């Protein structure tokens, strides 16, 4: 690790080193901060260390003049009412609303499509700090009940409850230890399907490895102990099982995965007594199989089999062993999603990282496109039997707007549109393309305030993993950087899904370095094109994106003025030991395999800190309740960079309390964290904010 103690302009807390050296395939690996892997909420020494680290960060960040400016700017950009796409049940329309200043979104219902929104469930009163949130939810088919999941303090674990719409009361039904799943009602409303893990041993829930995911049915009015086991794979304890009931209520569709996008598709005919699980496709986990609806016994499925940009097939479930029948072939664009709406097929395609919605007949015949307001991200929600649907659209300069769509006539009317005081017409959005190290053409979005003179201090964001695409959407936190005169650049690097499975495959396993090459080339592009100031580039990413930031900082520290790795996977040799880390081997490789180990050892941020090089200023962010990428990754990385001779710029660790990997984080914590990050980046990129 080449650690050398060094005096800098920051007086860091003392971090105890331990003598831990392990041999892997004949390679010696030091891990002097192994002790920081324990849970700080149960280990007093780590808790004290975290308090010291966070106090140091707080003292520094609170002294930055731009912090208050960014806080006010982000608050202004969040100051609107945001609705989700409604779920129609009978004459009732269920949707969430987050009102200005609220920590969490509430669940509302409208009687009739244009009726007034009536409050049903308000999570804002569940905890004093607003850190408990409503997660997954589903309304029963008759609209009489809502099943919803409670997420406490940012953890991935869920507690499932049931709400009676007529009485306004929460029933006694309670399901615990749900995680990584959906909730879905049986057609007759007698109960719901959900996925959960076995109850963990006391005190281990936040860090224990997870295995034996299973699908259950809970009948209303009964105890969880009486829930019916629907599907489990004890021979494959590593699989996740996500279950949902088809619109007509006949089938339960189960998609199983070892944590990758590759899935096995199974169905249960719920009209039978024994609920036999029947595997339809994907037993070899060699392709994606994603069912999205049915017409009687015809099941509609998106697959990547023999189609890296995906295609649509159908299965005739009346047959004992159905074969996939071609419906819609692979296109030049990437098929993202598909829906059955108003007796038609609607698809969304990615065209250079932006959404295009297309209509088709049920036989795949083209039926035109659905007009969208501009370049952005869009989806549709409706039912097979109803011509009424709802389109959601958002972009970098457009908060999520919901349009009511008549499938028969193709007409659209605004159903819910946010109103902001900030003039989004001041924002300019451009798309550029640049050449990566191997010559591959990579798209990059550049967002800035009109009138801002280039080159300007630039925030460069990336992810590049798990086939996840970075498409245009409204994000008040990042837009605050733009509103204050900075430039935002978002690079669609390989490892994502912007151009299909091949784009994903090009940035994973032995080719993971390709993602980092793409991101480094993005920084060089914005610098050389005169978009960014040569000494004014800050990089940011979260989770896999935090890993990205840590890796490229080690490889090209001179390129960046500031680095902001958030909740990152910083120890690539031990990630599989914690919670759901085993799922990530599909993208990273398995450290227990020699070839994968050598690759991961060369990329791991924690293990490749380069002493003697002038590093950028670094602000590491994590949260104490993150049970997906456990905070130990950030703790160990922060300890290592503070102990290494990297020049005089600060390397700080900010730890949020009662927060997790990101989902469910209350608004005030979101705003405070972003204000800290942008103030830190502004200090080191020399961004002069437009107002103080």
C-alpha positions as CSV (number, residue, x, y, z in Angstrom):
1,X,0.0,0.0,0.0
2,X,3.1,2.3,0.3
3,X,1.8,4.2,3.3
4,X,4.0,7.0,4.6
5,X,3.0,9.2,7.5
6,X,3.0,12.8,6.5
7,X,2.3,16.2,8.0
8,X,-0.1,18.3,5.9
9,X,-2.1,21.4,6.5
10,X,-4.8,19.2,8.1
11,X,-4.3,17.6,11.5
12,X,-6.0,14.3,11.0
13,X,-7.2,12.1,13.9
14,X,-4.9,9.3,14.9
15,X,-5.9,6.0,13.2
16,X,-4.6,2.8,14.7
17,X,-2.7,0.5,12.4
18,X,-2.8,-3.3,12.8
19,X,-0.4,-5.9,11.4
20,X,-2.6,-7.8,9.0
21,X,-0.9,-9.3,6.0
22,X,-2.5,-12.1,3.9
23,X,-1.3,-14.2,1.1
24,X,-3.5,-14.6,-1.9
25,X,-2.2,-16.7,-4.8
26,X,1.3,-16.0,-3.6
27,X,0.8,-12.2,-3.4
28,X,1.2,-10.5,-0.1
29,X,-1.5,-8.0,0.7
30,X,-1.4,-5.6,3.7
31,X,-4.6,-4.5,5.3
32,X,-3.6,-2.2,8.2
33,X,-7.2,-0.9,8.8
34,X,-9.0,-4.2,8.9
35,X,-10.3,-3.3,12.4
36,X,-12.5,-0.5,10.8
37,X,-14.7,-3.2,9.2
38,X,-16.7,-3.6,12.4
39,X,-20.0,-1.8,12.9
40,X,-19.4,1.6,14.5
41,X,-22.8,1.5,16.1
42,X,-21.6,-1.5,18.2
43,X,-17.8,-0.9,18.4
44,X,-16.9,2.0,20.7
45,X,-13.4,2.5,19.3
46,X,-14.7,2.8,15.7
47,X,-17.6,5.1,16.9
48,X,-15.1,7.4,18.6
49,X,-12.9,7.4,15.4
50,X,-15.9,8.2,13.2
51,X,-16.9,11.1,15.5
52,X,-13.4,12.6,15.3
53,X,-13.4,12.2,11.5
54,X,-16.8,13.8,11.1
55,X,-16.0,16.6,13.5
56,X,-12.9,17.4,11.5
57,X,-14.9,17.4,8.3
58,X,-17.6,19.5,9.9
59,X,-15.2,22.1,11.1
60,X,-13.7,22.4,7.6
61,X,-16.9,22.3,5.6
62,X,-18.8,24.7,7.9
63,X,-16.0,27.3,7.3
64,X,-16.4,27.3,3.5
65,X,-18.1,30.5,2.3
66,X,-20.0,28.8,-0.5
67,X,-21.7,26.2,1.8
68,X,-24.7,28.5,2.8
69,X,-25.0,29.7,-0.8
70,X,-25.4,26.1,-2.1
71,X,-27.8,25.2,0.6
72,X,-30.1,28.1,-0.3
73,X,-29.8,27.3,-4.0
74,X,-30.6,23.6,-3.5
75,X,-33.6,24.5,-1.3
76,X,-34.9,26.7,-4.0
77,X,-34.5,24.0,-6.7
78,X,-36.4,21.5,-4.4
79,X,-39.2,24.0,-3.7
80,X,-42.0,22.4,-5.7
81,X,-44.6,19.8,-5.4
82,X,-43.6,16.5,-7.0
83,X,-46.1,13.8,-8.0
84,X,-45.4,10.2,-9.0
85,X,-47.1,8.4,-11.9
86,X,-50.5,7.3,-10.6
87,X,-51.6,3.7,-10.2
88,X,-55.2,3.3,-11.2
89,X,-57.4,0.9,-9.2
90,X,-61.1,1.1,-10.1
91,X,-62.0,4.8,-10.0
92,X,-59.2,5.6,-7.6
93,X,-55.8,7.0,-8.6
94,X,-53.0,6.3,-6.0
95,X,-49.8,8.3,-6.2
96,X,-47.1,9.9,-4.0
97,X,-46.7,13.6,-3.4
98,X,-43.7,15.3,-1.9
99,X,-44.7,18.8,-0.9
100,X,-42.2,21.7,-0.6
101,X,-40.0,21.3,2.5
102,X,-41.2,17.8,3.4
103,X,-38.6,15.2,4.3
104,X,-40.4,12.3,2.7
105,X,-43.1,11.8,0.0
106,X,-46.6,11.0,1.2
107,X,-49.1,8.6,-0.4
108,X,-52.3,10.2,-1.7
109,X,-55.4,9.0,-3.6
110,X,-57.8,10.8,-6.0
111,X,-61.4,9.8,-6.4
112,X,-61.6,10.2,-10.2
113,X,-58.7,11.2,-12.4
114,X,-59.1,14.9,-11.6
115,X,-60.4,14.7,-8.0
116,X,-58.6,16.4,-5.2
117,X,-55.6,14.6,-3.7
118,X,-56.4,13.0,-0.3
119,X,-53.7,12.1,2.1
120,X,-53.5,8.4,3.0
121,X,-50.0,7.7,4.5
122,X,-47.6,10.3,5.8
123,X,-44.2,8.9,6.7
124,X,-43.0,12.4,7.9
125,X,-44.3,11.6,11.4
126,X,-42.7,8.2,11.7
127,X,-39.4,9.5,13.2
128,X,-38.2,12.8,14.7
129,X,-35.5,13.2,12.1
130,X,-37.6,12.2,9.1
131,X,-35.2,9.3,8.3
132,X,-37.9,6.7,8.1
133,X,-39.5,6.4,4.7
134,X,-42.2,4.6,2.7
135,X,-40.6,2.4,0.1
136,X,-42.3,-0.1,-2.2
137,X,-46.1,0.0,-2.2
138,X,-49.1,-1.5,-4.2
139,X,-52.8,-0.8,-4.1
140,X,-55.2,-3.8,-4.1
141,X,-57.1,-4.3,-7.4
142,X,-60.4,-2.9,-5.9
143,X,-58.6,0.0,-4.3
144,X,-59.6,-0.8,-0.8
145,X,-56.2,-1.5,0.7
146,X,-52.5,-0.5,0.2
147,X,-49.6,-2.7,1.1
148,X,-46.5,-0.6,1.8
149,X,-42.9,-1.1,3.0
150,X,-41.3,0.9,5.8
151,X,-37.6,1.7,5.5
152,X,-36.0,2.8,8.7
153,X,-32.9,5.0,8.8
154,X,-31.8,4.3,5.3
155,X,-31.4,0.5,5.7
156,X,-32.3,-1.9,2.9
157,X,-34.4,-4.0,5.3
158,X,-38.2,-3.5,5.1
159,X,-41.1,-3.9,7.4
160,X,-44.4,-4.4,5.4
161,X,-47.7,-3.0,6.6
162,X,-51.3,-2.8,5.2
163,X,-53.5,0.3,5.1
164,X,-57.3,0.3,5.0
165,X,-58.4,3.1,2.6
166,X,-61.9,3.3,3.9
167,X,-61.1,3.5,7.6
168,X,-57.8,5.3,7.4
169,X,-56.2,2.8,9.7
170,X,-53.1,0.6,9.5
171,X,-54.0,-3.1,10.1
172,X,-52.3,-5.3,12.6
173,X,-50.6,-7.3,9.8
174,X,-46.8,-7.0,10.0
175,X,-44.1,-8.7,7.9
176,X,-40.4,-8.3,8.8
177,X,-37.1,-9.0,7.1
178,X,-38.2,-8.1,3.6
179,X,-35.4,-6.9,1.3
180,X,-34.7,-6.6,-2.4
181,X,-38.2,-7.3,-3.6
182,X,-41.6,-6.0,-4.6
183,X,-45.0,-6.2,-3.0
184,X,-47.9,-7.4,-5.2
185,X,-51.5,-8.1,-4.3
186,X,-53.4,-11.2,-5.2
187,X,-56.3,-10.3,-7.6
188,X,-59.0,-11.1,-4.9
189,X,-57.4,-8.9,-2.3
190,X,-57.0,-11.7,0.3
191,X,-53.3,-11.1,0.6
192,X,-50.1,-10.2,-1.1
193,X,-46.8,-11.6,-2.3
194,X,-43.4,-10.4,-1.1
195,X,-39.8,-11.5,-0.9
196,X,-37.7,-11.8,2.3
197,X,-34.7,-13.4,3.9
198,X,-34.5,-15.6,7.0
199,X,-34.4,-13.6,10.2
200,X,-30.7,-12.7,10.9
201,X,-29.0,-13.5,14.2
202,X,-29.5,-10.7,16.8
203,X,-27.0,-7.8,16.2
204,X,-26.0,-9.0,12.7
205,X,-28.6,-7.4,10.5
206,X,-26.5,-4.5,9.3
207,X,-23.5,-6.5,8.2
208,X,-24.4,-10.1,7.8
209,X,-24.1,-11.8,4.5
210,X,-27.5,-12.4,2.9
211,X,-28.6,-15.7,1.4
212,X,-31.8,-17.7,0.9
213,X,-34.1,-15.1,-0.6
214,X,-37.6,-16.5,-0.9
215,X,-41.1,-15.5,-2.1
216,X,-44.0,-15.7,0.3
217,X,-47.7,-15.1,0.3
218,X,-49.2,-13.3,3.3
219,X,-53.0,-13.6,3.9
220,X,-54.6,-10.6,5.6
221,X,-55.4,-11.1,9.2
222,X,-52.8,-13.8,9.8
223,X,-49.4,-13.9,11.4
224,X,-46.2,-13.8,9.4
225,X,-45.4,-17.2,10.9
226,X,-48.3,-18.6,8.9
227,X,-47.2,-17.1,5.6
228,X,-47.1,-19.5,2.7
229,X,-43.7,-20.3,1.1
230,X,-44.2,-19.8,-2.6
231,X,-40.7,-20.2,-4.1
232,X,-37.2,-20.8,-2.7
233,X,-34.0,-22.2,-4.1
234,X,-32.0,-23.7,-1.2
235,X,-29.7,-25.3,-3.8
236,X,-28.9,-21.7,-5.0
237,X,-28.9,-19.5,-1.9
238,X,-27.3,-16.7,-3.8
239,X,-30.3,-16.0,-6.0
240,X,-32.7,-13.0,-5.6
241,X,-36.4,-13.6,-6.4
242,X,-38.6,-10.7,-7.5
243,X,-42.3,-11.6,-7.9
244,X,-45.3,-9.8,-9.3
245,X,-48.9,-10.6,-10.2
246,X,-50.0,-10.1,-13.8
247,X,-52.8,-7.5,-14.4
248,X,-55.5,-10.2,-14.8
249,X,-54.4,-11.9,-11.6
250,X,-53.8,-15.3,-13.2
251,X,-50.1,-15.6,-13.0
252,X,-47.3,-14.8,-10.5
253,X,-44.2,-14.0,-12.5
254,X,-40.9,-14.6,-10.7
255,X,-37.6,-13.2,-12.0
256,X,-34.6,-14.8,-10.3
257,X,-31.0,-13.5,-10.6
258,X,-27.6,-14.0,-9.0
259,X,-27.3,-10.3,-8.7
260,X,-26.6,-9.5,-12.4
261,X,-29.0,-8.5,-15.2
262,X,-29.1,-12.2,-16.3
263,X,-32.3,-13.7,-15.1
264,X,-34.3,-16.9,-14.9
265,X,-38.1,-16.5,-15.6
266,X,-40.6,-18.6,-13.8
267,X,-44.4,-18.5,-13.5
268,X,-47.1,-19.8,-11.2
269,X,-50.7,-20.3,-12.4
270,X,-52.6,-18.9,-9.4
271,X,-55.8,-20.5,-10.5
272,X,-54.4,-23.9,-9.4
273,X,-54.3,-25.1,-5.8
274,X,-50.7,-26.2,-5.6
275,X,-49.1,-23.1,-7.1
276,X,-46.4,-25.1,-8.9
277,X,-43.4,-23.1,-10.0
278,X,-42.7,-23.5,-13.7
279,X,-39.4,-22.3,-15.2
280,X,-40.1,-20.7,-18.6
281,X,-36.7,-19.5,-19.6
282,X,-33.2,-18.6,-18.5
283,X,-32.2,-21.6,-16.3
284,X,-28.7,-21.1,-17.5
285,X,-28.6,-17.4,-16.5
286,X,-27.1,-16.5,-19.9
287,X,-29.5,-13.7,-20.9
288,X,-32.1,-11.3,-19.6
289,X,-35.7,-12.4,-19.4
290,X,-38.1,-9.7,-18.2
291,X,-41.8,-10.4,-18.4
292,X,-44.0,-7.3,-18.7
293,X,-47.5,-8.5,-19.2
294,X,-49.9,-11.0,-20.6
295,X,-52.9,-11.4,-22.9
296,X,-54.6,-14.5,-21.7
297,X,-52.0,-17.3,-21.8
298,X,-49.6,-15.3,-24.0
299,X,-46.8,-13.9,-21.9
300,X,-44.8,-10.9,-23.3
301,X,-41.1,-10.9,-22.5
302,X,-38.1,-8.6,-23.1
303,X,-34.9,-10.6,-23.6
304,X,-31.2,-10.1,-24.5
305,X,-30.9,-13.7,-25.9
306,X,-29.1,-13.3,-29.3
307,X,-29.8,-9.6,-29.0
308,X,-27.4,-7.4,-27.1
309,X,-29.8,-4.4,-27.5
310,X,-32.8,-6.6,-26.6
311,X,-35.9,-7.8,-28.4
312,X,-39.4,-9.0,-27.5
313,X,-40.7,-12.5,-27.6
314,X,-43.9,-14.2,-26.4
315,X,-44.5,-17.6,-24.7
316,X,-47.7,-19.6,-25.0
317,X,-48.3,-20.7,-21.5
318,X,-50.9,-23.2,-22.6
319,X,-48.0,-25.4,-23.8
320,X,-46.2,-27.7,-21.5
321,X,-42.8,-26.5,-22.6
322,X,-43.2,-23.3,-24.5
323,X,-40.6,-21.9,-26.8
324,X,-40.0,-18.1,-27.3
325,X,-41.7,-16.8,-30.4
326,X,-40.3,-13.7,-32.1
327,X,-42.4,-10.6,-31.8
328,X,-40.2,-7.5,-32.1
329,X,-36.7,-7.9,-33.3
330,X,-33.5,-6.1,-32.2
331,X,-33.3,-2.5,-33.3
332,X,-30.3,-0.2,-33.8
333,X,-31.5,1.6,-30.6
334,X,-31.5,-0.1,-27.2
335,X,-34.8,-1.5,-25.9
336,X,-35.2,-0.4,-22.3
337,X,-38.7,-1.2,-21.3
338,X,-42.0,-2.4,-22.7
339,X,-45.6,-2.2,-21.5
340,X,-49.1,-3.5,-22.6
341,X,-51.3,-0.4,-22.5
342,X,-54.8,0.0,-24.1
343,X,-54.5,-3.3,-26.0
344,X,-51.2,-2.1,-27.6
345,X,-47.5,-2.6,-27.1
346,X,-45.5,0.5,-26.0
347,X,-41.7,0.4,-26.0
348,X,-39.0,2.8,-24.8
349,X,-35.7,2.9,-26.6
350,X,-32.5,4.6,-25.8
351,X,-31.1,6.7,-28.6
352,X,-27.7,8.1,-27.6
353,X,-28.8,8.0,-23.9
354,X,-32.2,9.7,-24.4
355,X,-35.6,8.0,-24.5
356,X,-37.8,7.4,-27.5
357,X,-41.4,6.0,-26.9
358,X,-42.8,3.9,-29.7
359,X,-46.2,2.2,-30.3
360,X,-46.9,-1.2,-31.8
361,X,-49.8,-3.5,-32.4
362,X,-49.8,-6.7,-30.3
363,X,-48.3,-8.5,-33.3
364,X,-45.3,-6.1,-33.3
365,X,-46.6,-3.9,-36.2
366,X,-45.2,-0.4,-35.9
367,X,-47.8,2.2,-34.9
368,X,-45.8,5.5,-34.7
369,X,-44.1,7.3,-31.9
370,X,-45.3,9.1,-28.8
371,X,-44.3,12.7,-28.9
372,X,-42.2,13.8,-26.0
373,X,-41.4,17.4,-24.9
374,X,-37.7,17.1,-25.8
375,X,-34.5,15.1,-25.1
376,X,-35.0,13.4,-21.8
377,X,-36.2,10.3,-20.0
378,X,-39.7,8.9,-20.2
379,X,-41.9,6.0,-19.3
380,X,-45.6,5.1,-19.4
381,X,-48.0,3.4,-17.0
382,X,-51.4,2.0,-17.7
383,X,-53.4,-1.2,-18.0
384,X,-54.0,-3.6,-20.9
385,X,-57.8,-3.1,-20.7
386,X,-57.9,0.7,-20.4
387,X,-57.1,3.3,-23.0
388,X,-56.1,5.8,-20.3
389,X,-52.4,5.9,-19.5
390,X,-49.9,8.2,-17.9
391,X,-46.6,9.3,-19.3
392,X,-43.8,10.6,-17.1
393,X,-41.1,12.9,-18.6
394,X,-38.0,14.5,-17.1
395,X,-34.8,16.1,-18.3
396,X,-31.8,18.0,-16.9
397,X,-33.9,21.2,-17.1
398,X,-37.3,19.7,-16.6
399,X,-38.7,18.3,-13.3
400,X,-40.8,15.2,-13.6
401,X,-44.1,16.0,-15.4
402,X,-47.0,13.6,-15.7
403,X,-49.2,13.6,-18.8
404,X,-52.5,11.9,-19.1
405,X,-52.4,10.0,-22.4
406,X,-55.3,8.7,-24.5
407,X,-54.0,5.5,-26.2
408,X,-56.7,5.5,-28.9
409,X,-56.4,9.1,-30.0
410,X,-52.8,9.7,-29.0
411,X,-53.6,13.0,-27.3
412,X,-51.9,14.2,-24.2
413,X,-52.9,16.6,-21.4
414,X,-50.9,17.7,-18.4
415,X,-52.0,15.8,-15.2
416,X,-49.3,17.1,-12.8
417,X,-46.6,19.6,-13.6
418,X,-44.3,21.2,-11.0
419,X,-44.1,25.0,-10.6
420,X,-40.7,26.4,-9.8
421,X,-39.6,30.0,-9.0
422,X,-36.2,29.3,-10.6
423,X,-36.2,30.0,-14.3
424,X,-35.1,26.7,-15.9
425,X,-35.0,28.5,-19.3
426,X,-31.6,29.8,-18.2
427,X,-30.2,26.2,-18.4
428,X,-28.5,25.1,-21.6
429,X,-28.1,21.4,-22.3
430,X,-25.7,20.0,-24.9
431,X,-24.6,16.6,-26.0
432,X,-21.1,16.0,-27.2
433,X,-19.1,12.9,-28.2
434,X,-15.5,12.2,-27.5
435,X,-12.9,9.5,-28.3
436,X,-11.8,7.2,-25.4
437,X,-8.3,5.7,-25.2
438,X,-9.2,2.9,-27.6
439,X,-11.0,5.3,-30.0
440,X,-14.5,4.4,-29.0
441,X,-17.0,7.2,-29.3
442,X,-18.5,8.1,-25.9
443,X,-21.4,10.5,-25.4
444,X,-21.2,13.2,-22.7
445,X,-23.9,15.7,-21.6
446,X,-22.8,19.2,-20.8
447,X,-25.1,21.4,-18.7
448,X,-24.4,25.0,-17.9
449,X,-26.2,28.3,-17.3
450,X,-26.6,30.4,-20.3
451,X,-24.1,33.2,-20.4
452,X,-21.5,31.4,-18.4
453,X,-18.2,31.8,-20.1
454,X,-16.2,28.7,-20.8
455,X,-13.8,27.4,-19.6
456,X,-15.5,27.1,-16.2
457,X,-15.1,25.1,-13.1
458,X,-16.6,21.7,-14.0
459,X,-18.2,18.9,-12.0
460,X,-17.7,15.6,-13.9
461,X,-20.1,12.8,-12.9
462,X,-20.0,9.1,-13.9
463,X,-21.1,5.6,-12.9
464,X,-20.2,2.9,-15.5
465,X,-21.5,-0.3,-14.0
466,X,-24.2,-3.0,-13.8
467,X,-25.6,-2.0,-17.2
468,X,-27.2,1.2,-15.6
469,X,-27.7,4.0,-18.1
470,X,-27.3,7.7,-17.1
471,X,-30.2,9.4,-18.9
472,X,-31.3,13.0,-18.6
473,X,-33.3,13.7,-15.4
474,X,-33.9,16.6,-13.1
475,X,-31.7,16.5,-10.1
476,X,-31.8,19.7,-7.9
477,X,-28.6,18.9,-6.1
478,X,-26.4,18.8,-9.2
479,X,-28.4,21.6,-10.9
480,X,-27.4,23.9,-8.0
481,X,-23.8,23.6,-9.2
482,X,-24.9,24.8,-12.6
483,X,-27.2,27.5,-11.2
484,X,-24.1,28.9,-9.4
485,X,-22.1,29.3,-12.5
486,X,-20.4,25.9,-12.7
487,X,-20.5,23.4,-15.6
488,X,-21.9,19.9,-15.1
489,X,-20.7,17.1,-17.3
490,X,-22.2,13.6,-17.3
491,X,-20.2,10.9,-19.1
492,X,-22.0,7.8,-20.5
493,X,-19.0,5.5,-20.0
494,X,-18.8,1.8,-20.7
495,X,-20.0,-0.5,-18.0
496,X,-23.4,1.2,-18.3
497,X,-26.2,0.2,-20.5
498,X,-26.5,3.2,-22.9
499,X,-25.8,1.0,-26.0
500,X,-26.9,-2.4,-24.7
501,X,-25.3,-5.4,-23.3
502,X,-22.1,-5.1,-25.3
503,X,-21.6,-1.6,-23.8
504,X,-22.0,-3.1,-20.3
505,X,-19.7,-6.1,-21.1
506,X,-17.0,-3.7,-22.4
507,X,-16.6,-2.2,-18.9
508,X,-16.8,-5.2,-16.5
509,X,-14.6,-8.1,-15.2
510,X,-11.2,-8.1,-17.0
511,X,-12.3,-5.0,-18.9
512,X,-13.3,-2.9,-15.9
513,X,-10.3,-0.6,-16.6
514,X,-12.1,0.4,-19.8
515,X,-14.7,2.3,-17.6
516,X,-11.8,4.2,-16.0
517,X,-10.2,4.9,-19.3
518,X,-13.5,6.4,-20.6
519,X,-13.8,8.6,-17.5
520,X,-10.3,9.8,-17.7
521,X,-10.8,10.6,-21.4
522,X,-14.0,12.5,-20.5
523,X,-11.9,14.7,-18.1
524,X,-9.3,15.3,-20.8
525,X,-12.1,16.1,-23.3
526,X,-13.8,18.8,-21.3
527,X,-10.4,20.3,-20.5
528,X,-9.1,20.2,-24.1
529,X,-12.4,21.4,-25.6
530,X,-12.3,24.5,-23.5
531,X,-15.4,23.5,-21.5
532,X,-13.6,23.0,-18.1
533,X,-10.8,25.0,-16.6
534,X,-7.6,22.9,-16.8
535,X,-7.1,23.2,-13.1
536,X,-10.8,23.2,-12.3
537,X,-12.3,19.7,-12.6
538,X,-14.0,18.0,-9.7
539,X,-15.2,14.4,-10.1
540,X,-18.1,12.8,-8.3
541,X,-19.7,9.4,-8.2
542,X,-21.6,7.2,-5.8
543,X,-21.5,3.5,-5.1
544,X,-19.9,1.9,-8.2
545,X,-19.4,5.6,-9.1
546,X,-17.5,6.1,-5.9
547,X,-15.2,3.2,-6.9
548,X,-14.8,4.9,-10.2
549,X,-13.7,8.2,-8.6
550,X,-11.3,6.4,-6.2
551,X,-9.7,4.4,-9.0
552,X,-9.2,7.3,-11.5
553,X,-7.9,9.5,-8.7
554,X,-5.1,6.9,-8.1
555,X,-4.4,6.6,-11.8
556,X,-4.4,10.3,-12.8
557,X,-4.4,12.5,-9.7
558,X,-3.0,15.5,-11.6
559,X,-6.2,15.7,-13.7
560,X,-8.4,16.7,-10.9
561,X,-8.7,19.5,-8.4
562,X,-11.2,17.7,-6.2
563,X,-12.6,14.2,-5.9
564,X,-15.9,13.3,-4.2
565,X,-16.3,9.5,-3.8
566,X,-19.6,8.7,-2.2
567,X,-20.6,5.3,-0.6
568,X,-18.0,3.7,-2.8
569,X,-16.7,0.1,-3.1
570,X,-13.2,1.0,-2.2
571,X,-11.8,-2.4,-1.1
572,X,-12.1,-4.6,-4.2
573,X,-10.5,-7.6,-2.4
574,X,-13.0,-8.0,0.4
575,X,-16.3,-6.6,-0.9
576,X,-17.8,-10.1,-1.1
577,X,-17.5,-10.6,2.7
578,X,-20.2,-8.0,3.4
579,X,-24.0,-8.1,3.1
580,X,-24.9,-8.4,-0.6
581,X,-21.4,-7.9,-1.9
582,X,-21.4,-11.4,-3.4
583,X,-23.9,-10.2,-6.0
584,X,-21.3,-7.8,-7.4
585,X,-18.9,-10.5,-8.7
586,X,-20.8,-10.5,-12.0
587,X,-19.4,-7.0,-12.7
588,X,-16.1,-7.0,-10.7
589,X,-15.1,-10.6,-10.8
590,X,-14.6,-12.9,-7.8
591,X,-11.5,-12.1,-5.6
592,X,-11.3,-15.9,-4.8
593,X,-10.4,-16.5,-8.5
594,X,-6.7,-15.9,-9.2
595,X,-7.2,-14.0,-12.5
596,X,-9.9,-11.9,-11.1
597,X,-7.9,-11.2,-8.0
598,X,-4.9,-9.9,-10.0
599,X,-7.2,-7.5,-11.9
600,X,-9.0,-6.3,-8.8
601,X,-5.7,-5.8,-6.9
602,X,-4.6,-3.5,-9.7
603,X,-7.8,-1.4,-9.6
604,X,-8.8,-1.3,-5.9
605,X,-8.8,2.3,-4.6
606,X,-7.8,1.2,-1.1
607,X,-4.8,-0.8,-2.4
608,X,-3.4,1.5,-5.0
609,X,-2.9,4.9,-3.3
610,X,0.3,6.4,-4.9
611,X,2.5,8.0,-2.3
612,X,4.5,11.0,-3.4
613,X,2.1,12.2,-6.0
614,X,0.1,15.5,-5.6
615,X,-3.5,14.3,-5.1
616,X,-6.6,16.4,-5.4
617,X,-8.6,17.5,-2.4
618,X,-10.8,14.5,-1.4
619,X,-14.1,14.5,0.4
620,X,-15.2,10.9,1.2
621,X,-18.9,10.6,2.0
622,X,-20.7,7.6,3.5
623,X,-23.5,6.8,6.0
624,X,-23.6,4.8,9.2
625,X,-26.6,2.7,8.2
626,X,-25.5,1.8,4.7
627,X,-26.0,-2.0,4.6
628,X,-25.4,-2.3,0.9
629,X,-21.9,-0.8,0.5
630,X,-21.0,-0.9,4.2
631,X,-19.2,2.2,5.4
632,X,-16.1,0.2,6.2
633,X,-15.1,0.7,2.6
634,X,-15.0,4.5,3.0
635,X,-13.5,4.3,6.5
636,X,-10.5,2.2,5.4
637,X,-10.0,4.3,2.3
638,X,-10.1,7.5,4.2
639,X,-7.7,6.2,6.8
640,X,-5.2,5.2,4.0
641,X,-5.3,8.5,2.1
642,X,-4.8,10.4,5.3
643,X,-1.8,8.4,6.2
644,X,-0.1,8.7,2.8
645,X,2.1,11.5,1.5
646,X,-0.3,12.9,-1.2
647,X,0.5,16.6,-0.9
648,X,-1.1,19.4,1.3
649,X,-4.7,19.3,0.1
650,X,-7.3,17.9,2.6
651,X,-8.6,14.4,2.6
652,X,-11.8,14.4,4.7
653,X,-14.4,11.8,5.7
654,X,-18.0,12.9,6.1
655,X,-20.3,10.4,7.8
656,X,-24.1,10.8,7.8
657,X,-26.1,9.4,10.7
658,X,-29.4,7.5,10.3
659,X,-28.9,7.2,6.6
660,X,-28.1,4.4,4.2
661,X,-27.0,3.9,0.6
662,X,-29.3,6.7,-0.6
663,X,-32.9,5.5,-0.9
664,X,-35.2,7.0,1.7
665,X,-32.7,9.7,2.8
666,X,-34.7,12.7,4.2
667,X,-34.6,16.0,2.2
668,X,-32.6,17.9,4.8
669,X,-29.8,15.3,4.8
670,X,-29.8,15.3,1.0
671,X,-29.5,19.1,0.9
672,X,-26.9,19.3,3.6
673,X,-24.7,16.7,2.0
674,X,-24.8,18.2,-1.4
675,X,-24.1,21.7,-0.1
676,X,-21.0,20.4,1.7
677,X,-19.8,18.6,-1.4
678,X,-20.3,21.5,-3.8
679,X,-18.8,24.0,-1.4
680,X,-15.7,21.7,-1.1
681,X,-15.5,21.3,-4.9
682,X,-16.0,25.1,-5.3
683,X,-13.1,25.8,-3.0
684,X,-10.7,23.7,-5.0
685,X,-11.9,24.4,-8.5
686,X,-12.1,28.1,-7.6
687,X,-15.7,28.5,-8.5
688,X,-16.9,31.9,-7.6
689,X,-20.6,31.5,-6.8
690,X,-23.1,34.0,-8.2
691,X,-24.5,35.0,-4.8
692,X,-23.3,34.8,-1.2
